[in-house]
Amino acid sequence: VGLLISEGRLNLTDKIISFFPDKLPANVSENLKAMTIRDLLTMTCEHDTAPSVNTQATETPAKDWVEQFLAHPVEHKPGTFFAYNSLGTYMLSAIVQKVTGEKLVDYLYPRLFRPLGIVNVKWQESPQGINTGGWGVYLKTEDLAKMGQLFLQKGNWNGQQILPEEWVKEASACQVPSLPAGMKPEMLKKAKMSAKTSDWLQGY
């Protein structure tokens, strides 16, 4: 997403529904209309409970994951409520594929993987042929370490700026207060959790 923004092909404020006019539910709520790229990135899509899909489903034709995400009730105003949302990261992958005409893994090869000397990347896909985005990518351990090193070097690799430095700074900054997956704010006190005892409460 950061690379597409740097290429002028995407904006954080782009509305999610604008990419999938043919997959929208019959009634599009105001909250769904307001959902943006930024909301997906910061896990503030505003679902009270995160939508999920059956990754082992065998029905034919398989249910469309984008349609399932868009049909899920959006109870809160976008940008105001954190809930860890793996399918939101899938939506980002679907948007990359929609904008570029390439699967996420193919778009990243010349821009990220090859410059870092990473080959043979495998990435799981939905039944619709879209890389899963937030999970299911297979790399060597040392290749994953390169990703961390790239961020430590503010997006620079062997003198080449692979990721925009400003994007790395923004992407690694605390964006919103966070909670453990599946937990509501009122449950924290009962669970006796605090920022001192849980990585989940450091902010997303």
Salt bridges, closest charged atoms under 4 A:
GLU7 OE1 - ARG9 NH1 3.10
GLU7 OE2 - ARG111 NE 2.85
GLU30 OE2 - LYS33 NZ 3.12
ASP48 OD1 - HIS76 NE2 2.82
ASP48 OD2 - LYS184 NZ 3.09
ASP64 OD2 - LYS23 NZ 2.70
GLU125 OE2 - LYS103 NZ 2.73
ASP143 OD1 - LYS146 NZ 3.59
GLU170 OE2 - ARG38 NH1 3.85
